């Protein structure tokens, strides 16, 4: 029997392939991404992570396996702390002081995660947060493997998501989600895959939103 994660990744592979050719990623890899776009992204990502951490904590509160609870509590604290530290570095580097509001895409993505946690089985909520781990790792690995420029303004970002420590966290998240998928029904596994695919699409949309510096029209 194929692992749920393998099936979910196969379903989302076309989305991932579009992510790695998006100009945000291409220009980030080469260090040519305009600062204004990256500033927009960092501000929106900070807003996103605040909600991401809350959903991870909520998932931990509903889990019953002590080891799984501990891991999700780590995800919601240690992982977020690392990413927030990365944000602080860039906030200082680019002298970002303004307080941003969520873009339409950021609001949609965070609301989607909260909705899955509030209204769907726990396994589905876990599938909905997994792309934020997994796709970032894959993007980080892809950039490290294909970048040619030695000096890159955004290298700290690249090294964080392409690093071994983040990869270990991602692997644990995948393993726990697979464990939950194996113990549930085929119907819920299908809903898990649908949530994973939708969140993967929102990952693409989040980067596209930053590249467009998306604003509210009214």
Wavefront OBJ file of the C-alpha trace (Angstrom):
o trace
v 0.000 0.000 0.000
v 1.377 3.387 -1.023
v 2.097 5.795 1.799
v -0.448 8.606 1.957
v 2.314 11.204 1.668
v 3.590 9.708 -1.598
v 0.111 9.819 -3.096
v -0.479 13.369 -1.845
v 2.843 14.589 -3.258
v 2.109 12.971 -6.629
v -1.213 14.816 -6.735
v 0.432 18.131 -5.919
v 3.526 17.709 -8.103
v 2.141 19.866 -10.966
v 1.651 22.685 -8.444
v 5.170 22.280 -7.070
v 6.600 22.353 -10.582
v 4.841 25.665 -11.173
v 6.197 27.008 -7.891
v 9.855 26.410 -8.743
v 9.532 28.210 -12.087
v 7.651 31.158 -10.605
v 9.658 34.386 -11.047
v 9.660 34.942 -7.267
v 11.607 31.699 -6.776
v 13.728 32.107 -9.900
v 14.798 35.622 -8.936
v 15.250 34.712 -5.275
v 17.584 31.912 -6.361
v 19.699 34.298 -8.425
v 19.595 37.107 -5.862
v 17.884 39.433 -8.348
v 14.483 39.582 -6.618
v 13.678 43.265 -6.000
v 13.957 44.255 -2.345
v 10.445 45.723 -2.364
v 8.978 42.347 -3.285
v 10.980 40.498 -0.636
v 10.004 43.069 1.990
v 6.347 42.533 1.108
v 6.839 38.769 1.353
v 8.585 38.909 4.743
v 5.848 41.064 6.250
v 3.108 38.780 4.952
v 4.989 35.665 6.043
v 5.268 37.018 9.578
v 1.490 37.512 9.639
v 0.963 34.031 8.210
v 3.271 32.367 10.733
v 1.355 33.784 13.679
v -1.713 31.846 12.521
v 0.314 28.825 11.443
v 1.699 28.524 14.984
v -1.803 28.699 16.469
v -3.065 25.908 14.226
v -0.045 23.734 15.052
v -0.680 24.261 18.766
v -4.334 23.397 18.240
v -3.397 20.175 16.466
v -1.086 19.263 19.364
v -3.978 19.758 21.781
v -6.099 17.206 19.920
v -3.453 14.507 19.422
v -3.353 11.542 21.802
v 0.073 10.016 21.122
v 2.528 11.673 23.583
v 5.377 11.619 21.069
v 3.221 13.231 18.403
v 2.031 15.879 20.851
v 5.615 16.700 21.761
v 6.642 16.989 18.118
v 3.778 19.319 17.211
v 4.503 21.481 20.225
v 8.089 21.684 18.946
v 6.800 22.618 15.497
v 4.705 25.424 16.962
v 7.516 26.794 19.121
v 11.047 25.960 17.957
v 10.313 26.047 14.235
v 8.401 29.302 14.516
v 11.172 30.812 16.637
v 13.743 29.942 13.979
v 11.636 31.493 11.244
v 10.882 34.572 13.324
v 14.608 35.014 13.948
v 15.130 34.844 10.194
v 12.454 37.489 9.743
v 14.103 39.725 12.323
v 17.358 39.512 10.375
v 15.704 40.689 7.189
v 13.527 43.261 8.946
v 16.704 44.910 10.226
v 18.621 44.395 6.987
v 15.935 46.100 4.915
v 14.903 48.560 7.627
v 11.277 47.399 7.653
v 9.314 49.182 10.347
v 5.767 49.502 8.988
v 2.948 47.290 10.222
v 1.319 45.513 7.312
v -2.169 44.065 7.094
v -2.826 40.671 5.571
v -3.051 40.616 1.809
v -6.157 38.928 0.337
v -4.130 35.784 -0.400
v -2.579 35.665 3.060
v -6.003 36.094 4.667
v -7.476 33.351 2.507
v -4.651 30.938 3.330
v -4.722 31.508 7.092
v -8.516 31.327 7.173
v -8.366 28.079 5.221
v -6.028 26.499 7.774
v -8.191 27.637 10.684
v -11.311 26.326 8.930
v -9.782 22.886 8.393
v -8.824 22.711 12.056
v -12.233 23.917 13.258
v -14.534 21.960 10.968
v -12.685 18.914 9.633
v -11.239 15.726 11.163
v -7.860 16.202 12.805
v -6.119 14.243 10.043
v -7.386 16.731 7.459
v -6.091 19.693 9.462
v -2.692 18.001 9.656
v -2.676 17.525 5.886
v -3.566 21.185 5.389
v -0.515 22.450 7.315
v 1.930 19.954 5.822
v 2.623 21.788 2.528
v 4.043 24.763 4.429
v 6.688 22.411 5.809
v 7.236 20.161 2.842
v 7.130 22.606 -0.071
v 9.473 25.040 1.667
v 11.966 22.228 2.211
v 11.728 21.138 -1.414
v 12.097 24.724 -2.647
v 15.094 25.283 -0.368
v 16.722 22.066 -1.616
v 15.969 22.973 -5.230
v 17.528 26.422 -4.922
v 20.643 25.109 -3.192
v 21.077 22.466 -5.894
v 20.613 24.817 -8.860
v 21.816 28.278 -7.803
v 24.953 29.539 -9.506
v 25.540 32.904 -7.846
v 28.025 32.803 -4.966
v 26.794 35.896 -3.140
v 23.066 36.233 -2.603
v 21.245 38.795 -0.475
v 18.705 36.110 0.369
v 21.154 33.303 1.188
v 20.103 33.110 4.859
v 16.540 32.357 3.743
v 17.772 29.726 1.276
v 20.048 28.033 3.815
v 17.328 27.941 6.489
v 14.851 26.007 4.357
v 17.479 23.944 2.563
v 19.221 23.003 5.806
v 19.364 19.667 7.604
v 17.593 20.864 10.769
v 14.519 22.002 8.862
v 14.605 18.803 6.781
v 14.474 16.721 9.976
v 11.381 18.592 11.181
v 9.695 18.126 7.827
v 10.394 14.396 7.858
v 8.852 14.071 11.321
v 5.752 15.971 10.198
v 5.392 13.675 7.180
v 5.848 10.539 9.290
v 3.254 11.612 11.863
v 0.744 12.513 9.158
v 1.332 9.150 7.461
v 0.726 7.409 10.791
v -2.585 9.232 11.202
v -3.570 8.536 7.591
v -2.917 4.802 7.992
v -5.242 4.668 10.985
v -8.213 6.436 9.438
v -10.759 5.745 6.698
v -10.330 5.917 2.949
v -12.838 8.779 2.866
v -10.818 10.863 5.318
v -7.590 10.044 3.463
v -9.221 11.446 0.330
v -10.157 14.613 2.204
v -6.575 14.806 3.481
v -5.266 14.704 -0.074
v -7.740 17.382 -1.147
v -6.622 19.628 1.732
v -2.952 19.017 0.942
v -3.521 19.943 -2.703
v -5.484 23.069 -1.827
v -2.835 24.258 0.634
v -0.159 23.559 -1.995
v -2.026 25.804 -4.428
v -2.139 28.477 -1.738
v 1.627 28.206 -1.341
v 1.949 29.137 -5.017
v -0.597 31.909 -4.540
v 1.275 33.277 -1.519
v 4.488 33.717 -3.510
v 2.579 35.119 -6.496
v 0.803 37.554 -4.183
v 4.164 38.770 -2.903
v 5.555 39.089 -6.420
v 2.545 41.178 -7.425
v 2.638 43.039 -4.087
v -1.053 42.297 -3.885
v -3.271 44.911 -2.265
v -6.934 45.220 -1.461
v -8.805 46.797 -4.364
v -11.278 48.604 -2.139
l 1 2 3 4 5 6 7 8 9 10 11 12 13 14 15 16 17 18 19 20 21 22 23 24 25 26 27 28 29 30 31 32 33 34 35 36 37 38 39 40 41 42 43 44 45 46 47 48 49 50 51 52 53 54 55 56 57 58 59 60 61 62 63 64 65 66 67 68 69 70 71 72 73 74 75 76 77 78 79 80 81 82 83 84 85 86 87 88 89 90 91 92 93 94 95 96 97 98 99 100 101 102 103 104 105 106 107 108 109 110 111 112 113 114 115 116 117 118 119 120 121 122 123 124 125 126 127 128 129 130 131 132 133 134 135 136 137 138 139 140 141 142 143 144 145 146 147 148 149 150 151 152 153 154 155 156 157 158 159 160 161 162 163 164 165 166 167 168 169 170 171 172 173 174 175 176 177 178 179 180 181 182 183 184 185 186 187 188 189 190 191 192 193 194 195 196 197 198 199 200 201 202 203 204 205 206 207 208 209 210 211 212 213 214 215 216 217 218
